[in-house]
Amino acid sequence: MHSSSVSPASGAASNASANDLEAVARKGGKLKRMAVRIPTYMADIRENPAWLPMFLLARTIPGRRAHWLTAKKSNGAIDNLPTIFMGVNAETAVDALNRDGIFPDLQLPADITQEISAFGHATPCFGNFDRRIEFTASDHRATEDRLGRPILSGHHFERALDCPAVLTVQRDPLLSEIARRYLGAQAQLITTRTWWSFPTKASEADRSLASLDKYHFDLDDWRMLKFFFYLVDVDQGTGPHVFVRGSHNKRRMKHQLTLLVGHPADEIIDYYGKDSPITLTGKAGSGFVEDPFGFHMGTVATEKPRLMMEIGFGVSKPSRRRFHGEPVLR
Ligand SMILES: O=C(O)CCC(=O)C(=O)O
């Protein structure tokens, strides 16, 4: 996996009225971003009322530290079981996670990559999280033309589990071992998803639902770890993932005391430093693991679609719907 430092443009306005306009646009954007997520949040509270205190407190450093004290030490029971990830040392990965919030050196075997990639190309996905928009990736443009609207993402939802190679990765002991060493022995699988991100001109609301083009952190559980794998070659034109090193255990007070999880690039760069964001590019099969409390984002693909898989671990009972990355739409 290649990682390079980036300094996303922050777009400084040159006079007062431009500043005012930018402030109004930001406010409108914030409201839209919150609005698209509200139905999902309400469904989460109904399914599991314990989600609400997590959602309010896990964004604060004292709240997180207190919860981290409940982590039980992994008993090593699954250490050294056979894994498809040859040559990866769990301790090295966990050291990098503790230090930077990310370990960028995972690699799927070629046959597994090939199988998941073939599955992702052949299996119909759901556009913009909407189960009424079903198409195969090769029909993306035709589907946009037919519907007369941009389609930014295509999720396979529960269909991902029909692919045996996805299950092989999901159940690999090395991933569980890294999760147990980092999150504690309570670590359990909470997500498995495969999805496309397509090059298109998407609305603010669609980009927000797809977690694209805005630094944010995830609040689906008190402590989380996400393994991501690219299933096509990903370069600058394929919407690479970006992670802000060191942002997993340090947070500006302003960002702890707001309900928003997304924040403007300039605020992130000012606080964590211009060299802290890394852009992750790599061949099909390359992967990385990150603590998603650290600021991160996908970027919108400009040239080629990206196919990606996520295997996520947390410490609380998983939500059935979130397991495959499905939000509730209005
Ligand atoms: O698409 C990506 O690279 C980012 C996904 C993301 O931000 C998330 O899962 O929270």
The ligand as an SDF file (V2000), in Angstrom:
LIG
                    3D

 10  9  0  0  0  0  0  0  0  0999 V2000
  -14.9850    5.3720    1.3430 O   0  0  0  0  0  0  0  0  0  0  0  0
  -14.0370    5.5860    2.1090 C   0  0  0  0  0  0  0  0  0  0  0  0
  -12.8490    5.5170    1.7720 O   0  0  0  0  0  0  0  0  0  0  0  0
  -14.3250    6.0480    3.5150 C   0  0  0  0  0  0  0  0  0  0  0  0
  -15.3680    5.2790    4.2090 C   0  0  0  0  0  0  0  0  0  0  0  0
  -15.6450    5.9180    5.5310 C   0  0  0  0  0  0  0  0  0  0  0  0
  -15.3810    7.0720    5.7320 O   0  0  0  0  0  0  0  0  0  0  0  0
  -16.2150    5.1790    6.6130 C   0  0  0  0  0  0  0  0  0  0  0  0
  -16.4230    3.9720    6.4880 O   0  0  0  0  0  0  0  0  0  0  0  0
  -16.4530    5.8080    7.6530 O   0  0  0  0  0  0  0  0  0  0  0  0
  1  2  2  0
  2  3  1  0
  2  4  1  0
  4  5  1  0
  5  6  1  0
  6  7  2  0
  6  8  1  0
  8  9  2  0
  8 10  1  0
M  END
$$$$
